[in-house]
Amino acid sequence: MFENVIMIFLSIFLFFLLLLAHEFGHFFTAKSFGVKVKEFSIGMGPAIYKKLKGKTLYSIRSLPLGGYCELEGETKKEQNNSRSLANLPVYKRAIITSAGAFMNIIIAFLFMAIVLVQKNQYASTTISKFTENAVTCNQGLRVNDKIIKINDFRINTFSDISFALATSNSEFANVTVIRRNDTLNFTSIKFKTVHISNKKSPVLVRDFFVKPVNKNFFSFIGQVFGEIFSTVRVTCRSFWLLLTGRLDISDMSGPIGIVDSVKTVAKEGLKSSILDAINSVLFIMSIISVNLGVINLMPIPALDGGRIVFLLLEALLKRPIKPEIEEKIHQIGFIILFALIVMISLKDLYKMIFIT
């Protein structure tokens, strides 16, 4: 019981750390370029802690739904101030805007490195043997085949295999492998499936094991970069599947769902040891951090990516978009995003109380 409480608090602390890292990216680059930071806040809504230091107000707010770094010059009235964001050239404003997302990627690298440096071996994408009663070995796949593509998804890491199979909308998948330096394409290979309660269609599962890769400096660095790159691709791919209707909005998780998922992973890890639980939490937090970074860079109003779009338009048109127009678009985007977060959070809360 005590260990479970520790894991819950660790999960909440690390989630806040991700938000803090994101906002610190904006904060640090803004300060470096001489822009006045009016407020640095973790969380949204009513403030539960505020402290003015220098000319910056530091605050912690009651709703753990994000955070913000309010800069001088983000509104029309402040654009003539000497420490205004608007006085900077476009490329410096783009650096400040994107710095939060890149800080999340850096934190993800750190967490992933901590987890992977403890392992003696890593999983490859080369088949080592098949499980008992495997079906894929009867349809062309062989031991020593290196899987490089499933359907239209390129396979770089072991994690890619699971994602590609899980997002297939059929009991069959097209698989491309390298066998003795030859590239072979197998179409409509039938996989074993499992039914998951919140999924409409069965999910494909692999019926084979993969060869291990021994740890050395190069395999460790390659594995860390591979896992982060894979997570970036999976995040972008998932967003595209959501837009095209192949993923449902019910598959998304908000802050409540994230904390609950981390708690679940931690409880599984605790069955073996507290170190395994901590490593499991760090691993999933690394993935969440990448998700935060990538999603924030998407060209959506109110997000950093949406603001970068306006900076690109300014660079192309050689003049800024009218501040009142940009501000109105971001306000509408914020309202939509906030409503989406609330809706997803209520869904997560319902699942926690009535389903799990």
PAVO-398404 format. One record per residue (C-alpha): residue number from 1; residue in one letter; x, z, y. Coordinates in nm, 2 decimals. Each point is the difference from the previous one (the first is absolute). Example, Ala and Ser with C-alpha at 12.3 -4.5 7.8 and 13.67 -1.06 7.14 Angstrom:
BEGIN
SITE semar bakol      X      Z      Y
SITE     1     A   1.23   0.78  -0.45
SITE     2     S   0.14  -0.07   0.34
***
This chain:
BEGIN
SITE semar bakol      X      Z      Y
SITE     1     M   0.00   0.00   0.00
SITE     2     F   0.28   0.10   0.24
SITE     3     E   0.19  -0.32  -0.08
SITE     4     N  -0.32  -0.21   0.07
SITE     5     V  -0.04   0.16   0.34
SITE     6     I   0.37  -0.08   0.08
SITE     7     M  -0.05  -0.37  -0.10
SITE     8     I  -0.31  -0.03   0.22
SITE     9     F   0.18   0.14   0.30
SITE    10     L   0.31  -0.22  -0.08
SITE    11     S  -0.23  -0.30  -0.01
SITE    12     I  -0.16   0.08   0.34
SITE    13     F   0.34   0.07   0.15
SITE    14     L   0.15  -0.33  -0.12
SITE    15     F  -0.31  -0.19   0.12
SITE    16     F   0.05   0.16   0.35
SITE    17     L   0.37  -0.09  -0.03
SITE    18     L  -0.09  -0.37  -0.05
SITE    19     L  -0.22   0.02   0.32
SITE    20     L   0.27   0.18   0.19
SITE    21     A   0.27  -0.26  -0.11
SITE    22     H  -0.23  -0.28   0.12
SITE    23     E  -0.07   0.14   0.34
SITE    24     F   0.37   0.11   0.03
SITE    25     G   0.10  -0.36  -0.03
SITE    26     H  -0.21  -0.09   0.30
SITE    27     F   0.12   0.32   0.18
SITE    28     F   0.37  -0.06  -0.06
SITE    29     T   0.01  -0.36   0.10
SITE    30     A  -0.21   0.06   0.31
SITE    31     K   0.22   0.28   0.11
SITE    32     S   0.31  -0.22  -0.07
SITE    33     F  -0.14  -0.28   0.23
SITE    34     G  -0.08   0.25   0.27
SITE    35     V  -0.38  -0.01  -0.04
SITE    36     K  -0.19   0.32   0.08
SITE    37     V  -0.18   0.16  -0.30
SITE    38     K  -0.31   0.17   0.13
SITE    39     E  -0.12   0.15  -0.33
SITE    40     F   0.14   0.02  -0.35
SITE    41     S  -0.29   0.09  -0.24
SITE    42     I  -0.03   0.05  -0.37
SITE    43     G  -0.36  -0.03  -0.11
SITE    44     M  -0.31  -0.10   0.20
SITE    45     G  -0.29   0.18   0.16
SITE    46     P   0.00   0.34   0.17
SITE    47     A   0.35   0.16   0.05
SITE    48     I   0.08   0.31  -0.20
SITE    49     Y   0.35   0.03   0.15
SITE    50     K   0.15  -0.13   0.33
SITE    51     K   0.33   0.05   0.17
SITE    52     L   0.13  -0.17   0.31
SITE    53     K   0.38  -0.06  -0.02
SITE    54     G   0.15  -0.19   0.29
SITE    55     K  -0.25  -0.27   0.09
SITE    56     T  -0.13  -0.04  -0.36
SITE    57     L  -0.29   0.18  -0.15
SITE    58     Y   0.05   0.08  -0.37
SITE    59     S  -0.32   0.06  -0.20
SITE    60     I  -0.15   0.05  -0.35
SITE    61     R  -0.36  -0.10  -0.03
SITE    62     S  -0.27   0.11  -0.25
SITE    63     L  -0.07  -0.33  -0.18
SITE    64     P   0.29  -0.12  -0.23
SITE    65     L  -0.11  -0.36   0.05
SITE    66     G   0.31  -0.13   0.17
SITE    67     G   0.18   0.08   0.32
SITE    68     Y   0.12  -0.17   0.32
SITE    69     C   0.28  -0.02   0.25
SITE    70     E  -0.15  -0.06   0.34
SITE    71     L   0.24  -0.19   0.23
SITE    72     E   0.00  -0.06   0.37
SITE    73     G  -0.12  -0.35   0.08
SITE    74     E  -0.25  -0.05  -0.28
SITE    75     T  -0.28  -0.01   0.25
SITE    76     K  -0.05  -0.22   0.30
SITE    77     K   0.03   0.29   0.25
SITE    78     E   0.35   0.10  -0.11
SITE    79     Q   0.17  -0.34  -0.02
SITE    80     N   0.18   0.03   0.34
SITE    81     N   0.17   0.33  -0.10
SITE    82     S   0.39  -0.03  -0.02
SITE    83     R  -0.01   0.15  -0.35
SITE    84     S  -0.29  -0.22  -0.12
SITE    85     L   0.00  -0.18  -0.33
SITE    86     A  -0.12  -0.31   0.19
SITE    87     N   0.33  -0.03   0.18
SITE    88     L   0.20  -0.07  -0.32
SITE    89     P   0.06  -0.35  -0.13
SITE    90     V  -0.22  -0.12  -0.28
SITE    91     Y   0.26   0.05  -0.28
SITE    92     K   0.06   0.37   0.10
SITE    93     R  -0.38   0.06   0.00
SITE    94     A  -0.02  -0.16  -0.35
SITE    95     I   0.28   0.23  -0.12
SITE    96     I  -0.18   0.30   0.12
SITE    97     T  -0.33  -0.12  -0.15
SITE    98     S   0.14  -0.08  -0.34
SITE    99     A   0.24   0.30  -0.02
SITE   100     G  -0.27   0.23  -0.15
SITE   101     A  -0.05  -0.23  -0.30
SITE   102     F   0.37  -0.04  -0.06
SITE   103     M   0.04   0.38   0.00
SITE   104     N  -0.25   0.02  -0.28
SITE   105     I   0.20  -0.26  -0.20
SITE   106     I   0.32   0.21   0.06
SITE   107     I  -0.18   0.32  -0.12
SITE   108     A  -0.13  -0.19  -0.30
SITE   109     F   0.36  -0.11  -0.09
SITE   110     L   0.12   0.36   0.03
SITE   111     F  -0.28   0.14  -0.23
SITE   112     M   0.05  -0.28  -0.25
SITE   113     A   0.38   0.05  -0.01
SITE   114     I  -0.05   0.38  -0.06
SITE   115     V  -0.22  -0.08  -0.30
SITE   116     L   0.20  -0.28  -0.15
SITE   117     V   0.35   0.16   0.04
SITE   118     Q  -0.11   0.26  -0.26
SITE   119     K  -0.07  -0.26  -0.27
SITE   120     N   0.25  -0.12  -0.26
SITE   121     Q  -0.18  -0.33  -0.07
SITE   122     Y  -0.24  -0.23   0.17
SITE   123     A  -0.27  -0.23  -0.14
SITE   124     S   0.07  -0.38  -0.01
SITE   125     T  -0.24  -0.29  -0.03
SITE   126     T   0.14  -0.11  -0.34
SITE   127     I  -0.20   0.06  -0.31
SITE   128     S   0.17   0.23  -0.25
SITE   129     K  -0.27   0.04  -0.27
SITE   130     F  -0.38  -0.02  -0.05
SITE   131     T  -0.24   0.28  -0.07
SITE   132     E  -0.17   0.03  -0.33
SITE   133     N  -0.29  -0.25  -0.02
SITE   134     A   0.12  -0.18   0.31
SITE   135     V  -0.19  -0.32   0.08
SITE   136     T   0.24  -0.17   0.24
SITE   137     C   0.27  -0.05  -0.26
SITE   138     N  -0.24  -0.23  -0.19
SITE   139     Q  -0.04  -0.22   0.30
SITE   140     G   0.35  -0.10   0.08
SITE   141     L   0.18   0.30   0.16
SITE   142     R   0.32   0.11  -0.18
SITE   143     V   0.25   0.28   0.02
SITE   144     N   0.27  -0.07   0.26
SITE   145     D  -0.24  -0.20   0.22
SITE   146     K   0.05   0.08   0.36
SITE   147     I  -0.33  -0.01   0.19
SITE   148     I   0.03  -0.17   0.34
SITE   149     K  -0.37  -0.07   0.08
SITE   150     I  -0.35   0.11  -0.09
SITE   151     N  -0.27  -0.23   0.13
SITE   152     D   0.12  -0.08   0.35
SITE   153     F   0.18   0.33   0.06
SITE   154     R   0.38  -0.01  -0.02
SITE   155     I   0.15   0.28  -0.22
SITE   156     N   0.31   0.17   0.14
SITE   157     T  -0.04   0.36  -0.13
SITE   158     F  -0.18   0.18  -0.28
SITE   159     S  -0.26   0.12   0.25
SITE   160     D  -0.09  -0.36   0.07
SITE   161     I  -0.11  -0.05  -0.36
SITE   162     S  -0.25   0.29   0.02
SITE   163     F  -0.14  -0.12   0.34
SITE   164     A  -0.03  -0.37  -0.11
SITE   165     L  -0.19   0.10  -0.32
SITE   166     A  -0.22   0.25   0.18
SITE   167     T  -0.11  -0.25   0.26
SITE   168     S  -0.08  -0.28  -0.24
SITE   169     N  -0.38  -0.07  -0.01
SITE   170     S   0.01  -0.12  -0.36
SITE   171     E   0.10   0.11  -0.35
SITE   172     F   0.25  -0.28   0.01
SITE   173     A   0.31  -0.05   0.21
SITE   174     N   0.25  -0.28   0.06
SITE   175     V   0.36   0.12  -0.07
SITE   176     T   0.33  -0.16   0.08
SITE   177     V   0.32   0.12  -0.17
SITE   178     I   0.36  -0.09  -0.02
SITE   179     R   0.12  -0.04  -0.37
SITE   180     R   0.36  -0.09  -0.07
SITE   181     N   0.04  -0.15   0.35
SITE   182     D  -0.32  -0.21  -0.04
SITE   183     T  -0.32   0.06   0.21
SITE   184     L  -0.31   0.01  -0.21
SITE   185     N  -0.36   0.01   0.12
SITE   186     F  -0.28   0.15  -0.21
SITE   187     T  -0.35  -0.05   0.11
SITE   188     S  -0.30   0.22  -0.08
SITE   189     I   0.18   0.27  -0.20
SITE   190     K  -0.25   0.26  -0.10
SITE   191     F   0.09   0.36   0.07
SITE   192     K  -0.14   0.33  -0.11
SITE   193     T  -0.24   0.15   0.25
SITE   194     V  -0.12   0.35   0.10
SITE   195     H  -0.31   0.09   0.19
SITE   196     I   0.03   0.21   0.31
SITE   197     S  -0.31   0.18   0.14
SITE   198     N   0.04  -0.13   0.36
SITE   199     K   0.09  -0.36  -0.10
SITE   200     K  -0.26  -0.27  -0.06
SITE   201     S   0.21  -0.20  -0.24
SITE   202     P   0.25   0.12  -0.27
SITE   203     V   0.36   0.04   0.09
SITE   204     L   0.28  -0.17  -0.19
SITE   205     V   0.27   0.22  -0.15
SITE   206     R   0.33  -0.10  -0.15
SITE   207     D   0.06   0.03  -0.37
SITE   208     F   0.38  -0.01   0.01
SITE   209     F   0.29   0.21   0.11
SITE   210     V   0.29  -0.12   0.23
SITE   211     K   0.37   0.04  -0.02
SITE   212     P   0.17   0.28   0.19
SITE   213     V   0.27  -0.06   0.27
SITE   214     N   0.28   0.26   0.01
SITE   215     K   0.06   0.17   0.34
SITE   216     N   0.30  -0.09   0.20
SITE   217     F   0.05  -0.03   0.38
SITE   218     F  -0.12  -0.36   0.01
SITE   219     S  -0.30   0.04  -0.23
SITE   220     F  -0.10   0.31   0.19
SITE   221     I   0.01  -0.18   0.34
SITE   222     G  -0.17  -0.30  -0.16
SITE   223     Q  -0.28   0.22  -0.14
SITE   224     V  -0.07   0.17   0.33
SITE   225     F  -0.01  -0.32   0.20
SITE   226     G  -0.20  -0.16  -0.29
SITE   227     E  -0.27   0.27   0.00
SITE   228     I  -0.04   0.00   0.38
SITE   229     F  -0.01  -0.38   0.01
SITE   230     S  -0.25   0.00  -0.28
SITE   231     T  -0.22   0.25   0.18
SITE   232     V   0.00  -0.21   0.32
SITE   233     R  -0.11  -0.31  -0.20
SITE   234     V  -0.27   0.20  -0.19
SITE   235     T  -0.13   0.14   0.33
SITE   236     C  -0.02  -0.35   0.16
SITE   237     R  -0.15  -0.14  -0.32
SITE   238     S  -0.26   0.28  -0.02
SITE   239     F  -0.10  -0.06   0.36
SITE   240     W  -0.05  -0.38  -0.08
SITE   241     L  -0.20   0.08  -0.31
SITE   242     L  -0.22   0.23   0.21
SITE   243     L  -0.06  -0.27   0.26
SITE   244     T  -0.09  -0.26  -0.26
SITE   245     G  -0.23   0.24  -0.18
SITE   246     R   0.20   0.04  -0.32
SITE   247     L   0.05   0.37   0.08
SITE   248     D  -0.29   0.22   0.11
SITE   249     I   0.02   0.24   0.30
SITE   250     S  -0.07   0.28  -0.25
SITE   251     D   0.35  -0.05  -0.13
SITE   252     M   0.14   0.12   0.33
SITE   253     S   0.10   0.36   0.07
SITE   254     G   0.00   0.19   0.33
SITE   255     P   0.19   0.32   0.08
SITE   256     I  -0.22   0.22  -0.22
SITE   257     G   0.04  -0.24  -0.29
SITE   258     I   0.38  -0.02   0.05
SITE   259     V   0.04   0.37  -0.01
SITE   260     D  -0.22   0.02  -0.31
SITE   261     S   0.20  -0.27  -0.17
SITE   262     V   0.33   0.18   0.08
SITE   263     K  -0.15   0.32  -0.13
SITE   264     T  -0.10  -0.17  -0.33
SITE   265     V   0.34  -0.15  -0.04
SITE   266     A   0.16   0.34   0.07
SITE   267     K  -0.22   0.17  -0.26
SITE   268     E   0.11  -0.26  -0.26
SITE   269     G   0.36   0.06   0.08
SITE   270     L  -0.04   0.38  -0.02
SITE   271     K  -0.09  -0.04  -0.37
SITE   272     S   0.37  -0.05  -0.06
SITE   273     S   0.18   0.17   0.29
SITE   274     I  -0.02   0.07   0.37
SITE   275     L   0.29  -0.24   0.06
SITE   276     D  -0.20  -0.28  -0.17
SITE   277     A  -0.30   0.09   0.22
SITE   278     I   0.21  -0.02   0.32
SITE   279     N   0.15  -0.33  -0.11
SITE   280     S  -0.35  -0.14  -0.07
SITE   281     V  -0.11   0.11   0.35
SITE   282     L   0.30  -0.16   0.16
SITE   283     F  -0.05  -0.32  -0.19
SITE   284     I  -0.36  -0.04   0.10
SITE   285     M   0.08   0.10   0.36
SITE   286     S   0.26  -0.27   0.01
SITE   287     I  -0.27  -0.25  -0.09
SITE   288     I  -0.24   0.14   0.25
SITE   289     S   0.26  -0.01   0.27
SITE   290     V   0.06  -0.37  -0.07
SITE   291     N  -0.37  -0.06   0.02
SITE   292     L  -0.02   0.17   0.34
SITE   293     G   0.28  -0.20   0.13
SITE   294     V  -0.12  -0.34  -0.13
SITE   295     I  -0.37   0.05   0.10
SITE   296     N   0.10   0.11   0.35
SITE   297     L   0.19  -0.33   0.04
SITE   298     M  -0.30  -0.21  -0.09
SITE   299     P  -0.16  -0.20   0.28
SITE   300     I  -0.30   0.23   0.05
SITE   301     P  -0.12   0.12   0.34
SITE   302     A   0.09   0.37   0.07
SITE   303     L   0.29  -0.01  -0.25
SITE   304     D   0.36  -0.07   0.08
SITE   305     G  -0.03  -0.35  -0.14
SITE   306     G  -0.29  -0.08   0.23
SITE   307     R   0.21   0.11   0.30
SITE   308     I   0.29  -0.22  -0.12
SITE   309     V  -0.24  -0.30  -0.01
SITE   310     F  -0.07   0.05   0.37
SITE   311     L   0.38   0.03   0.07
SITE   312     L   0.05  -0.33  -0.18
SITE   313     L  -0.27  -0.17   0.20
SITE   314     E   0.16   0.14   0.32
SITE   315     A   0.34  -0.15  -0.11
SITE   316     L  -0.16  -0.34  -0.08
SITE   317     L  -0.22  -0.02   0.31
SITE   318     K   0.28   0.14   0.23
SITE   319     R  -0.26   0.25   0.14
SITE   320     P  -0.17   0.31  -0.13
SITE   321     I  -0.36   0.00  -0.12
SITE   322     K  -0.23   0.18   0.25
SITE   323     P   0.05   0.38  -0.08
SITE   324     E  -0.38   0.06   0.02
SITE   325     I  -0.07  -0.27  -0.26
SITE   326     E   0.27   0.13  -0.23
SITE   327     E  -0.11   0.36   0.04
SITE   328     K  -0.36  -0.09  -0.07
SITE   329     I   0.09  -0.19  -0.32
SITE   330     H   0.21   0.30  -0.12
SITE   331     Q  -0.28   0.24   0.08
SITE   332     I  -0.24  -0.20  -0.21
SITE   333     G   0.26  -0.02  -0.28
SITE   334     F   0.05   0.38   0.02
SITE   335     I  -0.37   0.07  -0.03
SITE   336     I  -0.03  -0.23  -0.31
SITE   337     L   0.31   0.15  -0.16
SITE   338     F  -0.11   0.36   0.07
SITE   339     A  -0.34  -0.07  -0.15
SITE   340     L   0.17  -0.15  -0.30
SITE   341     I   0.22   0.30  -0.05
SITE   342     V  -0.29   0.24   0.03
SITE   343     M  -0.21  -0.21  -0.25
SITE   344     I   0.29  -0.01  -0.25
SITE   345     S   0.07   0.37   0.05
SITE   346     L  -0.36   0.08  -0.08
SITE   347     K   0.02  -0.21  -0.31
SITE   348     D   0.32   0.18  -0.10
SITE   349     L  -0.17   0.34   0.06
SITE   350     Y  -0.30  -0.10  -0.21
SITE   351     K   0.23  -0.11  -0.29
SITE   352     M   0.19   0.33   0.02
SITE   353     I  -0.31   0.21  -0.01
SITE   354     F  -0.24  -0.19  -0.23
SITE   355     I   0.21  -0.23  -0.22
SITE   356     T   0.33   0.17  -0.07
***
